[in-house]
Amino acid sequence: MTNSTMKIAIVGLDNAGKTSIIRTLNRTYDIGGSITPTKSVERTTFGLFGSEGVLWDFGGQQEYRSTYLKESDRYFSGIGYLYFVVDMQDPRRFPEALDYFKRIYEIIHNEFPPVIVSILYHKSDPEILEASEIPHHIQQLSLEFQGIVENLEIGFYRTSIFDPLNLMNAISLPILGSQPLYNIISMLMAEFAMDHSIEYMNLQVNELLELGSFRLKTPKQDFIKASLDFYKQFASVDASTKKNEYEFEGYKFVILNRDVLDYNYSLNYAYSSGNKDEVPNPDDLQGLLGQINQKFEEYRPALF
């Protein structure tokens, strides 16, 4: 990571859900509320390990898309990460979305260093995912997207505002997932979770991205519902309080706020309220936090 500004672009057709993604990450989105269509580009600035990042939310209306493509140097130069959002509940617009992506890719594919490209199959809501045509559409679209980029490796993610923890993971992985520290912390979490029947763990930095995560491969629907309630509460957590606990839908969620070096992070985990015997005790948690702090110090040169 360098001290230069990191430009992150969220792009797609109108009504694809781009703004709701950003507001969900910022914990400012009221599910069920209305969103005014984005005019041109809206920018959100955040800090990350001493660097500055800027999220560019590209309005998807046709008039704006035409402007971006005509003035490509102004809008697409310097992008480090491109997230292309597809509304999976509107298949009639898939060809239009593919064409828009192709035109953007023709502009950015010669960038050096190369742009990290991710496809977000958005509105893949948990309750309808398997009982719909969405999995089939995803399979077909992935072939089409891969055909456009040819030899470039791109990421594909199913996302939904109703599963914000998974959404955070999808945004975080392209940016931080290649860091050795991400994989190391994720492995520490996986081992710890298995020993204590924990269904979810996450290390969140700078209140936006995660630097390590663990979740059961196929989470239960009741956990997804509980995690949505938990995520809504997360915005009001007092960072000066070292430990916060919440209970939703039969799950206990715990937030541990900590500082290491000159950064703050929160370790979040969840387990079934019926799991009384294997809940981690303070010594267990202190041991895990000590390992995490040690890895932060060890891998600092690779991050900053």
TILOBA-70425 format. One record per residue (C-alpha): residue in three letters; z, x, y. Coordinates in steps of 0.5 Angstrom, whole numbers, plus 500, padded with zeros to 3 digits. Layout:
<nodes>
ALAZXY
...
</nodes>
This chain:
<nodes>
MET500500500
THR498503507
ASN501501514
SER494497516
THR494490516
MET492486510
LYS487481511
ILE487475506
ALA482470506
ILE483463503
VAL476459503
GLY473453500
LEU470446501
ASP473441506
ASN479438502
ALA480443497
GLY487444498
LYS487450502
THR492449507
SER497445502
ILE497452498
ILE499456505
ARG504451507
THR507450500
LEU508458500
ASN511457506
ARG515451504
THR513447510
TYR509442506
ASP511435505
ILE508433499
GLY505426500
GLY504427507
SER498428511
ILE494434513
THR490434519
PRO483438517
THR483445519
LYS479447525
SER475453524
VAL480459522
GLU488458522
ARG492465521
THR499466519
THR502473519
PHE507476514
GLY511482513
LEU510486506
PHE514493505
GLY513495512
SER505493512
GLU503487516
GLY499481512
VAL495476515
LEU493469511
TRP486467514
ASP486459512
PHE478458513
GLY477450515
GLY472448510
GLN467443514
GLN460444514
GLU460446521
TYR465451520
ARG462454514
SER455455517
THR459459523
TYR462463518
LEU456465514
LYS452466521
GLU457470524
SER459474517
ASP462480521
ARG467477525
TYR470473519
PHE469476513
SER469484515
GLY476487513
ILE478482507
GLY482485502
TYR483479498
LEU479473497
TYR482466494
PHE476461493
VAL479454492
VAL476449488
ASP478442488
MET478440480
GLN479433481
ASP472432485
PRO467435480
ARG461432484
ARG462438489
PHE462443484
PRO455445485
GLU456445493
ALA462450492
LEU459455487
ASP453455492
TYR458457498
PHE462462494
LYS455465492
ARG453466499
ILE460469501
TYR459474495
GLU453476498
ILE456478504
ILE462481501
HIS460485495
ASN458491498
GLU465492501
PHE468499500
PRO474498498
PRO472492494
VAL475485495
ILE479483490
VAL476476488
SER481470485
ILE478463484
LEU484458484
TYR482452480
HIS487447485
LYS489440484
SER490442476
ASP496438476
PRO501439470
GLU501431469
ILE494430468
LEU491437466
GLU491436459
ALA489429459
SER483430463
GLU476434463
ILE479439468
PRO480444462
HIS473443460
HIS470444467
ILE474450468
GLN471453462
GLN464452465
LEU466454472
SER468460470
LEU462462466
GLU458460473
PHE463464477
GLN462470473
GLY455470473
ILE455470480
VAL459476481
GLU456480475
ASN460486473
LEU466485478
GLU472483475
ILE475477478
GLY482473477
PHE482465475
TYR488461476
ARG490454475
THR494451481
SER497445483
ILE502444489
PHE506440484
ASP508447480
PRO509451486
LEU512457482
ASN506458478
LEU502457485
MET506463488
ASN505467481
ALA497466482
ILE497468489
SER502474488
LEU499477482
PRO492479485
ILE496483491
LEU502486487
GLY500485480
SER497492479
GLN503495482
PRO507499476
LEU513496479
TYR511489478
ASN510490471
ILE516494470
ILE521488473
SER517483469
MET519487463
LEU526487465
MET526480466
ALA523478460
GLU528482456
PHE534479460
ALA531472459
MET530472452
ASP537475451
HIS540469455
SER536463453
ILE533463460
GLU526459462
TYR524462468
MET526468472
ASN522471479
LEU524477484
GLN521474491
VAL520479496
ASN520477504
GLU520470502
LEU513469500
LEU510473494
GLU514475488
LEU514482485
GLY516480478
SER516474474
PHE518471467
ARG516464465
LEU515461458
LYS508460456
THR508453456
PRO513450460
LYS516443459
GLN514438464
ASP521436466
PHE522444468
ILE516443472
LYS519437476
ALA526440476
SER522447479
LEU519443484
ASP526440487
PHE528447487
TYR523450491
LYS524445496
GLN531447497
PHE529454497
ALA527454504
SER534452506
VAL538458502
ASP542462507
ALA540469505
SER547471507
THR550468502
LYS549472495
LYS549467490
ASN547460491
GLU546455485
TYR543448484
GLU542443479
PHE536439478
GLU533434472
GLY538438467
TYR536445469
LYS541450473
PHE537454478
VAL541460481
ILE539464487
LEU542471488
ASN540475495
ARG540482495
ASP538488499
VAL535495496
LEU533500501
ASP531497507
TYR528491504
ASN531484502
TYR529480495
SER532474491
LEU533474484
ASN532467482
TYR533464475
ALA533457471
TYR536455464
SER538448461
SER544446463
GLY546444456
ASN545452455
LYS553454455
ASP554459451
GLU549464453
VAL549464460
PRO549471463
ASN556473466
PRO557477472
ASP557483468
ASP550482465
LEU547480472
GLN550486475
GLY547490470
LEU540487471
LEU541488479
GLY543495478
GLN536496474
ILE532493479
ASN535497485
GLN534503481
LYS526502480
PHE526500487
GLU528507489
GLU524510483
TYR517507485
ARG518507493
PRO513512494
ALA508508490
LEU509502494
PHE509504501
</nodes>
